[in-house]
Amino acid sequence: MRWPDTELLSPRSAHRPQERPSAAGSGHRQLLDSPADRGDRSTRAAWSTGLKVAWSLAGLTLVLWSLRLFGYVDEHPFLTVPEVLLVAWGLATIVVTWRPRQVSRPVARVLAALTLALALAGFVTWSVLQVLHAPAYGTDEIAFDQYAASLVRQGFNPYTHSMAPAFSQFHVSPDGYTFLLDGRPVTSLSYPALSFLAYVPFLALGWSTQLAVGINVLAWAASIVVLFLLLPRPLRPLAIVVGSLSVYVSYAVGGVTDALFVPLLVGAVYRWDSFASERGPAAWRGPLLLGLAMAVKQTPWLVLPFLAGGIALDAYRGHGGHPDAASAAAKVTARYLAIALAAFLAPNLPFLVAAPRPWLSGILTPVASHTVPAGQGLVGLSLFLGVGGGSLGAYTLALVVAFCALWASYLATYPRMKAWAVLLPSLVLFFGARSFGSYLVMLLPAAMVAAFSVDLSGNQPVSPRAWLCVGAGALACLAAVVHALAARPPLEVRIDAVHTTGQLATVVEVGVRVTNASAHAQRPAFTVESGGQVSAFWLATGGPATLAPGASAQYTLLAPNFFAQPPITGGFQVVAFTASPATVSRSGAYLPTSLHVGLVPNAVNRVVPVGQEVVVRAELLDNLDRRVAVAGEPVYLGQVIYSQQGLVFGEAVINQGQVGQTPVVAYTDSRGVATFTIRGTRPSRDPVYFEANLVNPYHYYPYGYSEILPIRFGTAQ
């Protein structure tokens, strides 16, 4: 028996290629055709093994969905059923896939469909659990879209209204805002109309609670299904594997609305190069779906030039040097562009006509507005290493240069880079000042379908002129990158004071010394970067609003809210932005915690009689929990009772201190161990909770907290 698709694993019954017939259609057909047709035993064995591995990975994916659900079975016992079913089906998939026997093709297809359905069920169930445990919307974009849809329902144009009410209505954390360089949050609608019009029918049906997240999840589920259907049959397991990757499912439920355009884009790029030869609905499908994807978000905009350029060149070469080849190719390309742009304008047209300037300003906000730089692309060198940053406009220039260079290279070497047509825009976005992970990975599902559905035959040697174009493009990109990274940040920022919240273990105030190293006056706005994320902008006091050239000033930065406070258990840095010119400067990474404390024992699993001593050793540990042999280091042990009614002072005696004294200090010996003797003074219904910590000798904030050790004191038995 073979699992789950017989023809995938049996050379004798292997599928025939789905690509259109073509006299030169050898590109991917050589990869995907049955090796039995070619009689190559070694290739047949490798082909069969590859299919087994692919479906084994799909089975493993089901097991991983089971493990994700397992953490919630105590709260939701009914999850035991899907959890057990997923792990059983996943393991069976892995085991049975490697058996030599086979099932009929219809049965295999049913089993493959069931595997896909179970993966989708695991994803949807997990998504519901995420919403139940964290119902607040994670990003401003998803809140803006649903709020805009509600405005449309009321007869208002969302492009002419502020989106600020969406923050409180959907409980968006301030860390989920998009900020301008001067610290103000973006409060205007920033996406094309289909991004919110997609919600309107559901609002009309009465679904409003968690609507945006729900549509996002359903859209990603649809993406997995479309990917499964459009990939060549040997590669269909990859739809389950890729669609279940943590980055994608987290984006879908976390509020990244790219999921809305993915199924449209996947459908748009399937056999996109057949546009010139097809007629009827099949010819309209690609540009129509691409236009609708572009009407959801701006990322697919960059795909259009690559597809249109490829279609033009295919149409030109298809006429075999005929005198009218250029004219015919231009007509084909114009028809493709006209359909795509018409599909884009269809949902946008009412808003464009009603208020052209607000609509244009809104859809260009991610491109034209001075928003803070962020992401995992090239700009990270400026944000986290301080390399460059003196001109954020240089990153925009690098993005434009990269686009022009890649597009020119793509056209000059066509069809050599044809398989990369949908992936190349992700490379372009790597160079921008805002290069979020979603920009870099959300085009991959569509790129997979495009790469394995187009005709890659007819490759010709690349001419020297084409190689010259590629080399010139590479040099231009290199020059743009060097220009961006060579622009020195205008401000020198040094952290010289930190104030924390104590046991809450967060930083609430930071003192910084700022020097303007540029030749121009600068007006800095400050924030803190922790965990790769920029918080809401901090309140700056003490220093001048505008810092003169060469001047230095001391600023005290106050956290604007709890969400902006970085934990003292990790590092953070202060970032200073200026809006005119657009720059970013950063401090060095500040590590509040270098050591921490571990308690031995870390649990007392008995009732300790009043008057009986408990000896607790507090060990200095490094970040790998290795004991640090430093003598004379003060360690503070505190006590408190967390009762049902609130905090109550403990009444134990620590070392030779007074009853209830907290904290009590002890010093480490040569082994790096401080010893505390604890004795209860009266029985208590609630245990007394003990916790040790260190204190920074320069800024005097507590850090390095140990685990909490509860001790229950009672009468002797």
N, C-alpha and C positions, 0 to 999 in steps of 0.2 A: 504493500500500500504506500502510495506517495502522498505527500501533504504539502500545500493544500491544492495544488494545481498540477495535474498529471502532465499535461503537455509542457509544463515548464521544466520538468525534470527528466523526461524520457526523450532521448534523441529520436526514437522511432516515431513518437507522436508529437514532435515539437511543432510549435505554431509556425505559420507562414507569416512573413513580415506584413505589417499593416501599412507600410508606406505606399504611396501611390506608385503605379507602374512607371518606370522610367528607364529609358535605354541606358542611361548613365547612372542609375540609382545604386551605386555600390558603396557609398560612404558608410552610413551606419548599418546598412543591410549586411555588410560583411561581419559586423559585430553581433547583429541580432538574429540573422538567419540561423536556421537549424544547422548544426555542424554535421548532422547525418547527411544533409544534402551535399556536403563537400567531401564526405568520407574520410575525414581527418580524425583518427582515433584520439590522439593527444588533445586536439582541440575539443573534441566531444567530451572527454573526461573533465577538462578544465571548465567547460561550459556547464556541465551537470553539477560540478562541485560549487560553482559560483551561484547557481540557483538554489542549491541546498543552503548555502551560507545566507543568502538573502532571506529565505523564509525562516531560517533559524533566528535571524535577527528580529524578524517580525514576531516570532514566538517569544523571544526575550523581551520585546517591547510590551507584550501583554503581561508578562510577569512583573515588569517594572510598574505598570499601571496598578497591578494588584498591591504592590508594596506601597505605592502612594496612598491607596485607600486604606491600608491596614492601620495607619496611624489614627484613624477616626472611628474605629469599630467600637471603642468603649462608649463614646458619645452617641453613636448611631449604630446599634447592634445589627440592624438589618443589612449593613454593608458587608457583613460576613459572607452573605450569599454571592454578590458579585465579586468580592475579593477572592473567594475560593474558586469560583468559576473561571476567573481570569487567569489565575496561576495554573489551574489544571489544564485549561485549553492551551495556554502558552507553552507549558512543559510538553504537552502532547504534540504540539506543533514541532517543537525541536526534536523530539524523539522520533516521531513517525516520518518526518522529512528525510531522515537518513536511512530509512528502510528501502530495500531494492524493489519491492512490489509496488504496483500502481493501481489507481482506481480509474474509473471511466472519466472522460472529460467533463460531462455534466455534473457529476458528483464533486469533482475537484473544484469546479467553478463555484458551486454552492458553499463548499468548505472555505474557499478563499473569501467569499462574500461575508460569511459568518465571522471570519477572523477580522476583517475590516470593521464589521458592525460592533464587535466586542471592543476593539480599540477605541472606536468613537464613543461607545457607552462609557468606557473608563474615563475618557477625557471629559465628557459632559458631566459625569457624576463628580469627578474631582473638581471641576469648575464650580459646580453648585456648592460644594463644601467650602471652597475659597470665599465665595460670596457670603455664605452664612457666617464665616468667622471674621471677615473683614469687608463689610458691605460698603464702606466709603469708596468713592471713585478714586482711582489711583493717579489719574492724570487730568490736567485741565482740558485736553483735547476731547476726551470722551464726555466730560461734563458739558463743554461748550456745544457739542453736536446735539446732545439730547435737549439742552435748553433752547437751542436754535430751532429744533423741530417743534417744541412746544410753542415758541413764538409764531411760527408759521401756522400752527393750528389756530392761533388766536387772530390771525390776519395781519401779523406784523412782519416787516422785513428784518431778519436777524443781522444783516450786514450794517444796518443803521442803528443798532441797539448795542448797549454794553452787555458783555457776557459776565460781568462781575457777580450778579446774583447767583450764577451757577456754582460758584465756590462754596457758598453756604448751603445751597439747596441740595447739593450732592456730596457735601462733607469732604471736599478736596483738601488734603493737607497742604499747608503753604509750601512744603517741599515739592509738591506736584505742580506748582505754578511755572510758567515760562516768564523769565524776567528780562527786561531791557537792561542795557548797560548802566543806566542811572539808578537801577534798583526797583523801578516800577514794574508791576506785573502786566503782562499782555492781557487786555480785557476785550479785545475785538475778535470776531470770528475770523479764523485764519485758514479756512479750507474751502474747496469748491462745494457746490450746493448738494451734490448727491451724498456727501458725507453726513448730512442731517436729514435730507429728504427720505433717505432709506428708513428712518424711524417713524415718519409721519403715519403710514398706514397702521402701524402697530399701536401708536397712540390713539388713533381713531377707533381701534378695536378695544381700547381700555387697558392696554398693557403699558404701564409707566414705571413700575418698581423694577429697578435694575435692568431697564430696557436696553440701555447701551451696552452693558456687559453681556447680556443675553444675546443680542444680535452679533456682537463680536465673536462670541463662542460658536454660535451657529455658522457664522461666516467661515471661521477656521475649520469647522467640521466639514463644511461644503468644500473647502479648499482641498482637504485630504481626499474626499471622494472624487473630485474632479481630477486630482493628480493621479489617483489610482486608476481611473478610467482611461486617461490619456497617455500615461506612460506605456511603453512597449511591455507586453505581458511579462517577459523575464524580469523587468525592473519594478513591477507593481508593488512588491513588498516594501520597497523604499518609501512609498507613500505613507505607509504605516509608521515606519521607523523615523523618517524625517519629520512627519507631521506630529509626532509625539515627543520630539526633542524639547527639553525644558525651556529653552529660549523662546520657542514659538508658543507653547501653551501658556507660559507666564506672560508673554506679551498680550495674548488674546484675552486672558481673564484680568490682566492688570491695567487695561485701559489704553493700549496702543492700537489705534484704529486702522492700522495697515491691513489687518485681517479682512477688512471690508473689500479691499480692491484685489486681494490675491486670487480668489476664484475667477473673477472677471479677467484678470491678466493671464492666468494660466490658460483659460479658454481662448484668449486673444492670440497667444503666441503659438498655439498648436498648428503646425504646418503653415506658419505665417508666410513662407516663401511661395506658397501655391496661389497667392492672390491673383497673379497675372494670368494664370491659366484656368482658374475656376470661374464659374458663372452662377448666378442665382444666389439663394440664401447662403450657400457655402462661402461665396466670395465676400459677402457682407459680414459674416460672423466675426472675422479677425478685427478689422478696423472698428466695427461697432462696439465690440467688447472692450477694445483698447480705449476708445473714447469714453466709455462709461467708467473704466478704471481711472482714467485721468480726471474724471469728474468727482472722484472720491477724495483723492489726495494728490500731492504734487510729485511724489516719487516716480510714478509711471510716465510723467512728462518726458523724462530723459530717455525712455525706451523708444519713443516715437521716431526720433531722427535716425536711430540705428536700423529700425525695421524699414522705414521709408527708403533709406539709402540702399539697403539690400534689395528691396523690391525693384527699385529703379535699375540697379545694375543687372539683376536677373532678367528683367524685361528687355533691357538693351541687348544683352547677350543672346536672349531667346530669339531675336530677330536676325541673328547671324550676319551682322554687318550690313544689313539692308539700309539703303539711303535714308529711309524714314525711321530707323531704329531709335534715334534720339527722341524724335517727336512721339513715337509710340510709347517709349519708356516714360516720357514726361506725362503723357495722358494717364497711364496706369498709376503712376505715383500720385498724380493730382487726384485721381479718383479715390485712392486709399486715404490720402490726407483729408479729402472733403468728407468722407464718411466718418472718419475718426473725429474730426473737429465738429461735425454736426452732432454726433453723439455726445461729445463733451458739452456743447452749447445747449443742447436740449433741456437738461435740468437747470442750467445756469441762466438761460435767457431771460426769464421773468425778473430775476434780480439784477441782471446786467441792464435791462431796459429801465427798470424802476429807479436804480441808483448806480450809475456806471462807476463813479469814483470810489464809493465805499466798497463795492463789489471787487473792483480791481485791487484796491488797497488790501482788502481782506485776503484774497487768494495769493497775493504776493508777500504777505507778512513774513513767512518763513525765509523768503529770499531777500527782501529789501529792508526789513526792519533791523535795528541794532539790538538783536537779542544776544544774551550771554553765550559765549562759545561753550561747547560741551561735546562729549562723545568719546568714542574709542578710536578715532582716526588720527590723522597726523597732528591735529591740534592738541592732542594729549601731551606732546612734548613741551608745549608752552604751558599747559595747565598744571602739569605735575613735575616737570623737570626745570621749568624756567627758561627753556631754550626758545628764543623768539618771544613773541607776544607784543612787540612794540608796534605792530600793525596787524590788526585783525582783518583789515581789508586785503592784506597780502594773501590770506587764506582763500578769500573769495576769488582773487586773481588766479591763485593756483588751481582752484576748482575749474574756472573757465578755461585755463590753459590745458588742464588735463582732459577736459571734455573735447576740446578742439583737436588735441593731439591724438586721442584714442579714436575719435570719429574719423579723422583723416587717415590714420593708419588702417582702420577697419575698411574704409572704402578703397584705399590704395592696394591692399593685399587681398581684397575680396576674391573668392569666398573662403580664404584661409581662416579668417576669424569669425566665420558665419555662426559657428556653434556657440560663440561667446556673445552674440548680439544682445541678449537680455541681461547677461551678467556684467558687461562692461560698465553700465551706469553705476553699479555698486562701487566699482573701482574709482569712478569719477567722484562719488560722494565721499570717499575716503579722504579727499583733500580739503573738504570744506571746514569752515569754522564750527559748524554744527554737524557732526558725523556720528549720530547715535547708532547703536548696534542694530536697531530696526532698519536703518537705511542700508546697512551693509549685508543683511541676511534675508530680508523679506522678498527680495527678487529671486532668491535661489530656487524655490519651487517652480516658478514660471521658467527660469533659465534651464532647469532640468528637462521640462517638457519640450521647450524649444530645441534644445540641443539634440534630443533623440527623436524628433519628428521631422526635422528639415532634411532636405536632400543635400548631402555634403559631397556629392560627386563633382567631378569636373574641376578639381583643384589643378591649377597650373603653376609652373615655376614663378616665383615672385621676381619681378623685374628689378634691375638695379635702381630705377627711379622710385619704385615702391619702397625698397629698403631704405633709400635716402629719406623718404617721407617718414618712415618709422623712426629712423635715427634722429631726424630733426625734431620729431615729436617728443622722443625720450629726452633729448637735450633741453627742450623747452620746459618739460615738466621738472627736470632737475633744477633748472635755473629758477623756476617759480618756487620750488621747495626751499632752495637755498635763500632766496629773497625773503620768504616768510620766516625762516628760522634765524636769519641774520639780524632781523629787526629787534634790537635790544629793548626789554621792557623799560618804561620810563621811571618806574618807582622801585626803590629798594625797601622792602618790608621786613622787619625783624620783630618776632614775638619776644617780649621781655617780661610779661606778667600774665598769670593765669589765675582765675578764681573759679572754683567749682561748687557744685551743689552738695558736696559731702557724700553721704550714703546713696544719694540718687545717682552718683557717679557720672555726672555730665559737666561740661564746661559751660558756664553761664556768662563769663566776662573775660575778655582778652585785652591786654595792653600791647600796643604795637608802636614801634618807632619807624616812621616813614620818611624817606629822603627822596626828593625829586631830583633824579639824576639827568633829566632832560633839559633842553634849552627853552622849554615852554612851560607856562603855568598849567597845572593839572588839577582836575576836580575829581578826586577819587571817591568811589563808592565801594564799600567793603562787604565781603561775605566770607563764609567759612566753607571749605571743601573737605568732606569726610566721606569715606567709602566711595569715592569717585563721583559724588553728587554735590552740586552747589546748593546750599541752603538759601532760605529767604535772606535778604540783605540785612546786615546787622546795623544797629544804631550807633553812629560815631559821635563821640563827645570829646571835648578837650582840644582837639586840633582844629585848624582853619578849614573852611569848606573848600577853598582854593589854595593849593600849595605852590608857592613861587618857585621859579627855577633855582636849583641848588639848595633850597631850604629844607630843613628837617623839622618834624613836629611829632609830638607824642599824642596818640589817639587811644581812647578807651572805647572798646567795642562791646556793646551790650546785645545779648541774644534777643531777638524780637519775639520769640515764642519757644515753647518747649521743643518743637520739631527741629528747630535750628541748632539745638545744643548738641555738640558732638560728644560721644562717650569718652571718658578718660581711659577706657580700656584699649583704645586704638589711637592711631595718629590722626592729625588734622593739619591743615594749613590755612592761612589767611590769604584771600585773593582780593586784589584791588583792581577794579575796572574803571576805565574812563571812557566817556561816550564820544568826546570830540578832542583829539582823534580817538578812534576805537582801539583800545589797548587792553592788555591784561598783564598784571604783575603779581607775583606770589612770594610768600615767605618760604623759608625752609620748612620741611616737615617737622612738626612738634610732636614728640612722643611723651605724653604725660606719665606713662607707666613703663618703667624699666624692669621692676621686680614685682612680685606679688607674694602673698602669704598663703601657706597651706597648713591646715590644722591636723594634728594627730592626737587622738583618733578623730575622724571626720563624722562619726556617729556614735551616740551612746544609746544602745538599744535596750535600756532597762530603766526602771524607776530608781533614782539615787536617793537613799535615805538622807534626811536632813542631818547635817553635821558631818557627813562622810565626804572626804575630799576626792575630787576628780582632777587628775593631772593632765593638762593639755599642753602640747608642745606646738609652738608656731614656728614653721620653717620658712626661711627666705628661699624663694624659688625663682628661676629665670623663666623665660617664655617657653621653654621646653620642659618645665617642671623639674629641672635639676636643682638640687640644693646648692645655694651660693654661700660659701664659707666666709662670711663677713662678721667680725665681732663688733660689738658696741652699737649695733643698729637698733634704734628704738622701735618697738612694736606695740601697738595700742589694741587692747581687747575691751570691747564694749558689751553691754548687756541691756536687753529690753524684752518686755513681754508683749507679743502681738495678740492681744485678746480680741474677742468678738466685738467688744465695744470700742476698741481703739488701742493706742499705745499706752502701756503701763510701765512704770519704772521697775526694773528687776530689783530683787532684794537678796541677791547672792553676795558673797564676799570673794573677791578676786585677790589672790596673794595676801598682802597685809593691809589691804585697803579697807575703807569703811563699808558698812552694809549698803548695798545698792550703788556704790561708787562706780561711775562709768565715764570715760574709759580709764583703764589702769595700764600703765606703761611697764614693760619689761624689756631688757636689753639682750641682744643675741650673744651667745658664747662664740668660741672660736669655730664652731661647726656651723654657725648661722642659725642657731635655734634659740628661741626665747621660751621660757617655761612659765606657765601659769597654773596656779593651784586654785581650784574653784570649790566653794563650800556653800551649800544651800542653808538658809536660815529659817525657812518655814515652808510647809507644804503648800502647793499651789495647783489649782485645776489646770492652768495653762503652763506649758514649759517655758523656761527662760531661754532666750535665743542669744547666743554669743557669736561675735564676729570680730575678726582681727583685721588691722589695716596698717599701712605705713603712712608717713607724712613727708611731703617734699621739703627738704631742708632750706630751700631758697624762696619758694612761693607759698609754702605752708599749707598746701592743699592735701587732703587725704587721698590715698590711692592704694592700689594693690590689695583690694579687699579679698579676704578669704571666703571660703564657703561658710554658710551659716550652720552653727552647731546647736541644735535644741537639746536641752537637758531638763528632764521632768523630775522635780524634787517631791518626795513623799515621806510618809512615816515609815519607820523600820518595821518589817514584817516579823 
